[in-house]
Amino acid sequence: VSSSPECSFAQDVCVINTEEKHFCNLGELTKRAVVTPDIESMFSLNLDDHP
């Protein structure tokens, strides 16, 4: 996570539970952020293990 310049649109923070297949919106950010997902980890998932 790193700081970001001001922007003109809303940003919310969400948590994603891939095992139970749901997400939770934690609310709107008052400060802006850039969040970079761990792509290598996402692509290393074995889809056969997650119906």
Sine and cosine of phi, psi and omega as CSV:
sin_phi,cos_phi,sin_psi,cos_psi,sin_omega,cos_omega
0.00,0.00,0.72,-0.69,0.05,-1.00
-0.66,-0.75,0.31,-0.95,-0.02,-1.00
-0.94,0.33,0.37,-0.93,-0.06,-1.00
-0.71,-0.70,0.45,-0.89,0.09,-1.00
-0.92,0.39,0.32,-0.95,0.02,-1.00
-0.85,0.52,0.57,-0.82,0.05,-1.00
-0.72,-0.70,0.22,-0.98,-0.11,-0.99
-0.98,-0.22,0.21,0.98,0.00,-1.00
-0.82,-0.57,0.35,-0.94,-0.03,-1.00
-0.97,0.24,0.54,-0.84,0.10,-1.00
-0.75,-0.66,0.72,-0.69,0.06,-1.00
-0.90,-0.43,0.41,-0.91,0.08,-1.00
-0.98,-0.20,0.77,-0.64,0.01,-1.00
-0.79,-0.62,0.49,-0.87,0.11,-0.99
-0.92,-0.39,0.74,-0.68,-0.02,-1.00
-0.92,-0.40,0.82,-0.57,0.08,-1.00
-0.97,-0.23,0.98,-0.22,-0.07,-1.00
-0.96,0.27,-0.45,0.90,0.00,-1.00
-0.95,0.31,-0.68,0.73,-0.01,-1.00
-1.00,-0.09,-0.02,1.00,0.08,-1.00
0.83,0.55,0.80,0.59,0.13,-0.99
-0.50,-0.87,0.22,-0.97,0.03,-1.00
-0.69,-0.73,0.29,-0.96,0.00,-1.00
-0.74,-0.68,0.80,-0.60,0.06,-1.00
-0.99,0.11,0.87,-0.49,-0.03,-1.00
-1.00,0.06,-0.26,0.97,0.06,-1.00
0.79,-0.61,0.06,-1.00,-0.06,-1.00
-0.98,0.18,0.58,-0.81,0.07,-1.00
-0.99,0.16,0.64,-0.77,0.13,-0.99
-1.00,-0.08,-0.38,0.92,0.12,-0.99
-0.90,-0.45,0.47,-0.88,-0.04,-1.00
-1.00,-0.01,0.50,-0.87,-0.03,-1.00
-0.56,-0.83,0.42,-0.91,0.14,-0.99
-0.92,-0.40,0.85,-0.53,-0.01,-1.00
-0.90,-0.44,0.82,-0.57,-0.02,-1.00
-0.95,-0.32,0.88,-0.47,0.00,-1.00
-0.94,0.33,0.37,-0.93,0.06,-1.00
-0.99,0.11,1.00,0.06,-0.08,-1.00
-0.87,0.49,-0.65,0.76,0.00,-1.00
-0.86,0.51,-0.66,0.75,0.02,-1.00
-0.92,0.40,-0.65,0.76,0.00,-1.00
-0.90,0.45,-0.66,0.75,-0.03,-1.00
-0.98,0.20,-0.27,0.96,-0.01,-1.00
-1.00,0.06,-0.07,1.00,0.04,-1.00
-0.90,0.43,0.67,-0.74,0.07,-1.00
-1.00,0.02,0.96,-0.30,-0.09,-1.00
-0.91,0.42,-0.36,0.93,0.05,-1.00
-0.92,0.39,-0.41,0.91,0.00,-1.00
-0.99,0.14,-0.21,0.98,-0.07,-1.00
-0.83,-0.56,1.00,-0.03,-0.03,-1.00
-0.90,0.43,0.00,0.00,0.00,0.00
